[in-house]
Amino acid sequence: MTQVDVEPTGNLYRAIFRFSEPAPIWAFHRSALTRRESRPWRPDSWTVKTDGVTLRRIGDFDALVGQDGETVPGEVVVEFTPAAVDLIADYDPAVVLTDGTTALFSGVFTAFPVASREALAAMREPGDHATTVVFTNGDGEVFHRGRRAASAVAEKGSYAIYGDIAVAPSASVARIFDPALPEWLSQQLDTATPRIFEYYAERMGPHAGDRPIVLASWVPSDMQGISRGGSVLPGMITMRFEGSGLAEPDGGVTGGTIWFIAHEAAHFWLGETLRHDNRDRAWIVEGGADLMAMRATEALFPGFSAEPMIAQAKTDCSAALAEGGIEDARRRNAQRPYYACGSLFALAVERAGAPRGEDFFDFVAGLIASQPDGEIDGEEWLAAARGFGVGERRIALMRRLLAQPSSDPAADLDILLGG
């Protein structure tokens, strides 16, 4: 097993890679591009300090490459500045608050061996190789999975936090907020977050895992409008906010912000307690979380209506289906179909349960109860939808839209939703 030791050093951080076997190339599992510029983020953040090793982009992957095809040394040192950048369909490499508190994502350090540049250039999925990432802080501590420790060991993706973290031990949801967040936004997050978690627990039962941690950062910039991003890992939600449109409270901004919290919180049930088996099935968790967030926001915060979001989902899904099947979207460098089309699949299920007083929360609770291994695939989801009352015609339509483009997306969505 490869081990990576990460620690702060002065104004930078250092990662020491100790590779478990010789190889001319070690490629990184997580090599997503930046959302804003669509380019690799590591060259702006990482500096390789070990002679004879360079950082290169080969095909879809960032990689440490030995000079002239030579084997990469068994130990490679990289110094880096935390990269608080928004990536396409992946977790931020780092979350940096304005007071210096820094969360580092362990997943960016995991790597796998490759025999040649040609082999890596032809790859579309990362290789499988176990990596342990160990975070330390000199004589200090690291905050990881809700507690302080002298070191944090991550074998799967998680954030380790450096900084002066104080979390009330009795809080049902631990909140770590950037002190630069607009005051109204910070107050809203502090109030809405536990209400949303409590609502979900009432509707679907407890989620798996530890007490949730919510880490919200503020990105100082001159950007006009609003930018929100976020992600969920076991036990943790990260959120990033940016833009002048958040400077003052606004009804539309308020509803959208609460919906955003609700979407990320929904993943503790649909995404963590119950996982999808493959990235192609992201429509199960992303689309489902979209609809769950709409309904939770409507229930808890009067004045919010989901109808504009549903209308936008129809527009976006229709456009996506003209290009290809839903499950192939990521190969077209598209992520929106998983959310838009997935939420319409969830809506079709909700409408099937409505005559007997059941909704999508009842459906998700049933899914969780029926999958003791905590994982679901597309066929299992479709079988559960059939059992919930979705007719065979719509089940067949869903299966077709998952696999191939539509010649008449508007008509297909009318059929799906009972129009």
C-alpha positions, -999 to 999 in steps of 0.1 A, spaced: 0 0 0 12 35 -9 14 60 20 14 97 17 24 119 47 10 154 47 20 182 70 24 220 71 58 235 66 61 272 70 36 289 47 33 258 26 24 222 30 45 191 22 33 157 9 58 128 10 47 100 -13 61 65 -4 52 43 -34 46 6 -28 61 -6 -61 84 6 -89 67 23 -119 77 49 -145 44 68 -139 21 73 -109 -12 88 -120 -37 105 -98 -71 90 -93 -87 124 -90 -76 146 -119 -107 167 -126 -104 201 -143 -113 235 -128 -148 245 -135 -141 280 -144 -111 275 -168 -114 238 -176 -77 232 -170 -57 211 -145 -53 227 -111 -21 209 -98 4 229 -118 -6 261 -101 -5 245 -66 21 217 -65 59 219 -69 78 186 -72 110 188 -51 125 154 -60 150 153 -88 141 133 -119 103 136 -114 80 159 -132 42 166 -130 25 161 -163 -10 159 -178 -14 128 -198 -48 121 -214 -74 125 -186 -49 123 -157 -23 143 -138 7 122 -131 42 120 -116 65 109 -144 101 96 -142 127 113 -163 133 97 -197 111 68 -189 130 59 -157 112 45 -126 98 71 -103 118 70 -70 102 52 -41 99 85 -22 88 117 -39 84 151 -21 58 176 -32 54 211 -17 20 228 -23 -2 257 -16 -37 246 -8 -58 249 -40 -93 262 -30 -107 258 -65 -140 245 -78 -137 214 -99 -159 197 -125 -177 169 -108 -152 164 -79 -144 177 -45 -124 209 -39 -88 200 -33 -89 224 -4 -113 246 15 -96 277 29 -114 301 52 -105 337 55 -91 332 90 -66 307 77 -85 275 87 -77 250 59 -93 217 50 -73 193 28 -90 166 8 -72 133 11 -85 120 -23 -62 143 -43 -31 123 -31 -42 88 -41 -23 75 -71 -19 43 -92 10 29 -112 10 29 -150 35 12 -173 38 39 -200 25 72 -213 7 54 -241 -12 32 -217 -22 62 -195 -33 83 -225 -57 55 -235 -72 51 -201 -107 65 -193 -110 52 -157 -83 52 -130 -66 21 -119 -72 5 -86 -45 10 -60 -47 13 -22 -34 45 -7 -33 57 30 -30 94 36 -17 105 70 -22 141 81 -1 155 109 6 190 123 39 190 141 32 193 178 -3 204 171 -35 186 162 -57 179 132 -95 180 132 -109 149 114 -143 132 114 -156 154 142 -126 152 166 -92 165 173 -62 141 170 -24 142 168 -28 126 133 -56 117 110 -55 86 88 -76 86 56 -79 55 35 -109 69 16 -117 104 6 -122 128 35 -111 163 47 -86 169 74 -89 204 89 -60 226 102 -69 255 124 -84 265 157 -117 245 155 -143 249 183 -174 228 180 -201 226 206 -202 190 218 -240 190 221 -247 204 186 -266 179 164 -249 194 134 -214 208 139 -211 241 120 -177 256 110 -184 289 92 -160 314 76 -160 345 97 -162 366 65 -195 351 54 -222 379 52 -238 380 87 -273 373 73 -261 343 54 -242 329 84 -273 332 106 -295 316 80 -271 287 76 -269 283 114 -307 282 117 -317 263 86 -291 235 87 -304 216 119 -340 221 108 -334 204 75 -316 175 91 -344 171 116 -370 171 88 -352 144 69 -348 123 99 -385 125 106 -394 115 71 -367 88 65 -353 77 98 -317 83 110 -289 85 84 -258 63 87 -225 76 100 -213 102 125 -227 136 135 -227 158 104 -201 186 101 -209 216 79 -179 237 66 -189 269 48 -163 291 31 -164 325 16 -144 334 -15 -135 371 -16 -139 384 -52 -154 411 -74 -177 387 -91 -211 400 -98 -241 378 -90 -240 346 -69 -219 315 -70 -226 285 -47 -208 251 -47 -208 222 -24 -201 185 -18 -208 157 6 -184 132 21 -190 107 49 -200 128 78 -192 162 62 -208 189 39 -186 215 24 -201 247 9 -185 277 -8 -201 310 -15 -190 339 -37 -204 370 -53 -218 405 -46 -254 391 -49 -249 376 -15 -240 409 2 -276 417 13 -306 394 21 -329 388 -8 -360 366 -10 -349 347 -40 -313 343 -27 -327 331 6 -348 303 -10 -320 292 -33 -295 291 -4 -318 270 18 -325 247 -11 -287 244 -16 -283 234 20 -311 209 17 -296 193 -14 -263 187 3 -280 174 35 -301 150 14 -270 132 5 -266 119 40 -295 96 32 -293 93 -6 -256 91 -14 -242 80 20 -267 58 38 -277 45 3 -250 47 -24 -252 43 -61 -230 16 -75 -213 35 -104 -208 71 -114 -231 64 -144 -259 61 -119 -253 95 -104 -289 103 -115 -301 82 -86 -285 104 -59 -282 138 -76 -317 139 -91 -332 124 -60 -314 149 -38 -327 178 -60 -363 167 -55 -358 160 -18 -344 195 -14 -373 211 -33 -399 194 -10 -380 200 22 -376 237 14 -413 240 5 -422 223 38 -400 243 61 -398 277 45 -432 291 32 -430 312 1 -406 288 -17 -420 271 -48 -403 242 -66 -422 248 -98 -395 271 -114 -369 244 -107 -390 217 -121 -396 237 -153 -358 243 -156 -351 206 -151 -375 198 -180 -357 223 -202 -323 210 -193 -332 174 -195 -348 178 -228 -317 194 -242 -295 166 -228 -317 138 -241 -312 152 -276 -275 146 -272 -274 111 -257 -285 88 -229 -285 100 -193 -260 74 -180 -235 84 -207 -235 121 -198 -201 122 -181 -185 108 -213 -199 139 -230 -183 161 -203 -218 168 -190 -231 166 -154 -264 185 -156 -284 155 -170 -278 135 -138 -295 163 -118 -322 175 -142 -333 141 -157 -327 124 -124 -351 148 -106 -378 142 -132 -374 104 -127 -379 111 -89 -409 133 -97 -425 105 -117 -421 82 -87 -436 108 -64 -466 112 -87 -471 75 -87 -474 74 -49 -496 105 -46 -530 88 -50 -523 68 -18 -507 97 1 -471 87 -3 -442 108 -17 -406 106 -27 -394 105 9 -415 73 14 -398 59 -17 -363 67 -4 -371 53 30 -382 21 13 -350 19 -8 -328 23 23 -347 -5 41 -346 -28 11 -308 -25 5 -290 -39 35 -256 -35 18 -263 2 14 -258 1 -24 -282 3 -53 -279 0 -91 -301 12 -118 -322 -19 -123 -328 -22 -85 -340 14 -85 -363 8 -115 -377 -24 -98 -384 -3 -67 -401 23 -88 -423 -3 -104 -432 -16 -69 -441 20 -58 -466 22 -86 -448 35 -117 -464 17 -147 -445 -6 -171 -447 20 -200 -429 46 -179 -404 20 -166 -395 10 -202 -392 47 -211 -369 54 -182 -347 25 -192 -345 37 -228 -337 73 -218 -309 61 -195 -292 43 -224 -298 63 -255 -308 97 -269 -344 107 -276 -358 117 -310 -385 137 -293 -375 146 -257 -405 169 -250 -429 141 -259 -410 115 -238 -409 138 -208 -447 144 -211 -452 106 -210 -428 102 -181 -446 128 -160 -481 119 -171 -487 148 -194 
